[in-house]
Amino acid sequence: MSDTAARPPAKPLLAALLAGQRVDPPPIWLMRQAGRYLPEYRATRAKAGDFLSLCYTPELAAEVTLQPIRRFGFDAAILFADILLVPQALGADLWFETGEGPRLSTVTTPADLARLKPAEAIHEHLAPVYETVRILSRELPRETTLIGFAGAPWTVASYMVAGRGTPDQGPAHRLKAEDRPTFDALIDRLTEATVVYLSAQIAAGAEAVKLFDSWAGSLKGEDFDRYALVPARRIVSALKERHPGVPVIAFPRGAGERYAGFARASGADCVALDTAVDPAWAAREVQKDGCVQGNLDPRLMVEGGAALEAETRRILEAFSGGPHIFNLGHGITPDADPDNVARLVDIVREWGATRR
């Protein structure tokens, strides 16, 4: 084999996504890899003054996106932004309470819905996000994939109905039960806005996009199909029509057995798995349809040690028969140790090197 043939693709993550190609070592990045566990992030966040200013200042948002790439050499950078920028762009009030998280003006009635802007009107508000993408497309290393993202309609709607995050998405479930036409219209507006938003990220330079449905697991039966699967399928289909060849990663967190077949049913190129999913089961039932991403427990980024190495190797072995992007099963936590992150990257790459 020639040296050229032996080299991995310039962008291994894209190879795994676009062609369902097994790459060794498997590409690695981490959800929330730019975040409070990094001292350089905390310094930039302080410079911005507040979280929303950080999101809407392209030079600073690009900087925190680049920080984990410089430190760890991940195979992908994911745009630094927030899933609630879309409802703000649609006209909802958004602010963050210190120590408590986001707050929004609520959408619970037809009148509230009528006050929201049309999906195509979000661009002016989100222009700084698109500029961040353009900066990153210029400054990222050649081999690093730039991932754009958005929250999925159900998850974003659950915040908009409640005005905040809730443990069980109860307010959204109640509105869905008591006024389904209003709830369905909100889901439709968010689906349209998500297509518009992700399409603009791709036009600005995103090479792949990810759809985060963090609360999909609270949807059961027909509701899962109607509010998690169908919107994902609509979004993926519209993006594929507008941007052929740009891969989409879907993350229906908490989907359980519904992970099986989700890629086929939604059209997604890759399905991200949460921590509760058994890798051996997912290799049989999910990876057979294409690329999977995941799914190390984020607590091991805090604990490290032998458990980190053993669990990382278990996941790598389980998914060794097909395309796999190594990641966590949810976002990295603020108490993670950067040294454990560096060790994780080493384990993945050392393991992959033995398979070449």
N, C-alpha and C positions, 0 to 999 in steps of 0.2 A: 504494500500500500504506500502511495506517495505521501510526503509530508503534508501536501495540500489536502489530500483526501482524509488524512488522519486528524486534521484540525476540526474542532467543533464549529458549528455554524457561528457566524459573527454575532447573531442574536439568538442564543439558544432558547429563550423563552418563546420567541415568535415561531421558531421551528416546531416546538412542542405544540403550540396552539394551531398554527396554520395547517400543518400537514399531519397532525397526530403522530409526530415523530418522537421516538424515544431518544433522549439526549443524555449522555453521561459525561460529567456529573449532571444530575437534573438541575435545571435552573432554580434559583432560590431568591425570594424576597419575602418580606413580612408585612402583614397588615398593621397599619399605624407605625410603620418603621421610622417615620419622622415624628418624634413626639417627646413627651416629657421625661422619658428615661435618659435622654441625651443632654448633657450639659450645654452643648452648643445650641440645641433647640431652645432651651430655657433662656439663654442669653438673647437669642433673636426674638423670642416672644416678648421679653422685657423691652427690647428696643421698639417693637411694634406698639406696645402700650396695652392692647387688648386683643382678644382672639379674633374678632371680626376684622380688625385692622390688619392683622397678620394675613388673614385670608384674602383681603382685598388690596394688598400692597404687592404687586407682582414681583418686585425684586426680592422682597423678604419671603414670600411664599415659595419662590423658586429656590431661594437659599436653603430653607428647611427641607425642601424636597431633595436637594443635592447632598445634604449633610450625611445621611446614612450611606449614600453611594460612595462618598469619599472615604468614610470610615471603614465600611465593611465590603465594598465592592459587589453589592447585590446585582443580580442580573436584570432587575427592573426597578424603575422609580415610579411611584404612584403620586400623581398630582396631589399637592397639599391643598385641601379645600374642606368643605363640610356639606353633608347631605341636605342641610336646611337652608342653604343659599338659594335653592330653587323656590321654595315657598316664599322666601323674602323677595325674590325677583318677581314672583307673581302678585306681590302686593301685601303679603302678610307682614306684620311687625315681628321682628326677631331681635332678641337680646339675650345675654348670658348673665345669670346670677352667679356671683362668685361662690364657688364651692357647691353649687347646686345644679349647674348645667343650663341648657337652653330653655327659653320661654318664647312662646309665640302667641299672637292673637289667634283666637280659635275660629274654625270654620265648621259650623254645626247646623246652619240653616240655608235655605235657598238664597236668602238675601246676602249672607256671608259669601256664598259661592259666586254670586253675581258681581261682587266687588273685586274678585280676582281678575287679573289681567289675562288676555289670551296668551296661549303658549308662545306664539311667535314674538311677543313683546318683551321677553326676558333678556334679550341680548344686551341692551344698553346697560342694565344693572350688572350683568355678568361679564362685561367686557374685560375687567381686570383679571378674571380667571383665565380667559382665553389668552390674554397677554402673558400670563404665567406659563401657559403651555408653550407659547412661542419661544419664550426665553429658554425653557428646558429643552426644547427640540434643538436649540443651537448649542447648549452648554453640556448636555449629557455626553458621556463617553460613547463612542460609536457602537460599542457592543451592548449597551444598556437599553432595554425596551422602555418606552414611556407609556404608562398606563393612565388613561383618564377614568373617571368614575362618576356615578350618581347613585343616590338612594333609589330603591325600587318604590313604585307607587304605594303599595300597602304600608310599608314602613314609614314613608314620609307622611302619608295620610294619618297614620296613628299619632304622630306628633302634632299635626295640624288640628285634629279634632280635639285632642286633650289639652293642647297648648304647652305641652311638656312631655318628657319621656315618662312612661308608666310601666310598672312591672308586668302587667298582663294585657296591655292594650285594650283595657276594658271600655273606655269611652268610644273608641272606634268600633268595637264589636257592638256596643249598644246602638250607635247611630246606624250601623249597617242593618241591625234588626228592626229599628223603629222607623227609619226613613231611608229605605234602600235607594230610591231615585236620587236623593241628594248625595248619598255616599257614592253611588256609582258614577255620578257626574264628577265628583271630586277625583275619583280614580282615573276617569277618562282624561280630565284636565292634566293631571300629573303624568299620565302616560304620554300624552302629546308633548308636554314640556320636557320630559326626560329625553325623548327622541331629539327634540330641537337642541337641547343642551349638549348631549353626547355627540351629536353630529357636528356642532360647532367646535367641540374639543378636538375631534378628529381632523376637521378642516384646519385647525391651528397647529396640528402636529402630533396628536396622540396616535400611537401605533396599535393600541388595543384599548378596550374599555371594560370596566367591571361594573356590574349591577349588584349593589348590596341590598339584600332583603333581610335585614337583621332580625325582624320579627315574624318571618314567614312561619315559624314553628307554632305560632298561636292560631294559625288557620287550619281547620280540619275539614276533611271530606270535600264536598262540593265547593266550599269556600276557598280551600287551597287552590283548586283549579281556577276558580273565578277571579281571585284577587292576587295570587302569586304567579301561577303558571301562565294564564292568558295575557296579563300585562307584559310579562317577560317575553312571551312569544311575539306580541305586537311590536315591542321595542326592538328585539333582535331582527325581526323581519324588515322593519323600516330602515334600520341601520345597514343591513346587508344590501338593501335596494339602493341606498344612497352612497354607500361606501363598500363596494364589493372587495372582499379580501381582508377587511379589518376584523380581527377576531373579537369575540365577546365572551367574557367570563361571567357566569351567573353564580350567585351565592345565596341560595334559599336557606338561610341558617335555621337549624332546628327541623328540617324537613323529614328527618328520620328515613323511613322506608320510601318516602316519596322522592328521595334523591335518585333512586333507580328509575331510569327512563326520562329524567328531567332534561337531559341534554337533547335527546331525540325530540321530545315534545315541545321544547322551547326554541330549538335551533341554536342554542349556545355552543360555542366551540370547546368550552371547558366548564366543569362544575367544581366549585370550591366547597370543601367539606368542613363541617364544624367538628369540634373536639369529641363530641359524643359518638361519632361514626366510627365503627370498627374498620380499620384499614383492610383487613382480609375480606370482610364482606363487601366493602366498596370496590376492591379490585375485581371481585367476581361480578357485581351487579351494576356498577357505575362506570368503571374504567373500560369496560367492554365497548362502550359507546364513544370513547375518545379520552381526551386529556382530563385528568383530575388534579386538583390543587389542595394541598393541606398536609396534615392536619394536626400538628404538634400542639400539645396543651401549653398555653402561654405561661402557666405557672412555672414551667421548667426553665423559662428565661429568668426567673427569680431564683430558683433553687439550684440549678446547674448540677454539677457533679456527675456521678455514675448514672443516675436516672436519666439525665439529659442525653447522654451518649446511647444508652440502651434503647430508649424510646425512639430517638431519631433513627437509629439503625433498623428498628422494627418497622417503622413506617417506610423507610427506603426499600427494605426487602419486600414488603407487601406489595408495593407499587412498581416493582422492578420489571414487570412484564409488559409495561406499556408507557405511554406518555404521562409524565408526572411533573408538576411544579411544586417544589417543596415550599411550605408556608406553615403558618400557625392555623389553628382551628378558630381563632378569633384574634382581635387586635392585641398587640403587645401592651403590657400594662406599665404605668409610670414607675413602678418599683423594680422593673427589670434591670438586670446587671448587664451593662454593655460588654463586659468580658464574656458572659455566657452567650451573647449573640455572636461574638467573634468566634467562640468555640464551636457553636452550631454550624456556622459557615464552613469552618475547617472540617468538621465531621462529614458534612454533605459532600464536600469536594474531594476529600480523601477517599471516601467510600466510592464515589463515582470514578475516581482515577483507577481503582482496582479492577473496574469492569471494562476498561478500554482494551 
